[in-house]
Amino acid sequence: EPEVTQTPSHQVTQMGQEVILRCVPISNHLYFYWYRQILGQKVEFLVSFYNNEISEKSEIFDDQFSVERPDGSNFTLKIRSTKLEDSAMYFCASSERRADSPLHFGNGTRLTVT
Amino acid sequence: GEDVEQSLFLSVREGDSSVINCTYTDSSSTYLYWYKQEPGAGLQLLTYIFSNMDMKQDQRLTVLLNKKDKHLSLRIADTQTGDSAIYFCVPVYNFNKFYFGSGTKLNVKP
């Protein structure tokens, strides 16, 4: 069964550094998402992306964050200047359609900011 | 925003049934999903129910929806140790806004 893949599985970075989290969504899916889960807290929506542009973003997704689909397969989340509170598990998801379609999640990237 | 509540923990014996409950505040959800998260793994889609249904059965899984009370439950029959995981209730609004509950950690004792 096709799946969403994320790399790396664990990323450690120093405060103030830039990180790029990578995702390969399922190939025939058109809608892409990033969610995050701070340890012990809820899974939170960050951003959705369709047709090469952001379709929706949460208040968490501030100017420090950006997303890109640099080619036909990858979907990336960049954090420009990481803060301690960015430490979390970041999940990429994709769906086939906007409506009536479940999200398929990757295994996540654990980001640790020191 | 939407508030989705779940008990944090549930412990059952292998072979028993597990019932994981969820309440939510916004009744305009279109779909309600259950996702499972095993340790160190991603979020795996388990099952879902349309908001115009009361019940859905899928092998060992039964989903019950009470729209009036805004209550969703997931019953796992003949629970196995491999069912130990965190289970998330996820109502969906406007077809693409997914709201995650806090998750219920199911512990299955042999």
Interface residues (C-beta under 8 A of the other chain):
Chain A: V4 Q6 Y31 Y35 Q41 K42 V43 E44 F45 S48 E56 F91 A93 S95 R98 A99 D100 P102 L103 H104 F105 G106 N107 G108
Chain B: T30 Y31 Y33 Y35 G40 A41 G42 L43 Q44 L45 Y48 F88 F95 N96 K97 F98 Y99 F100 G101 S102 G103
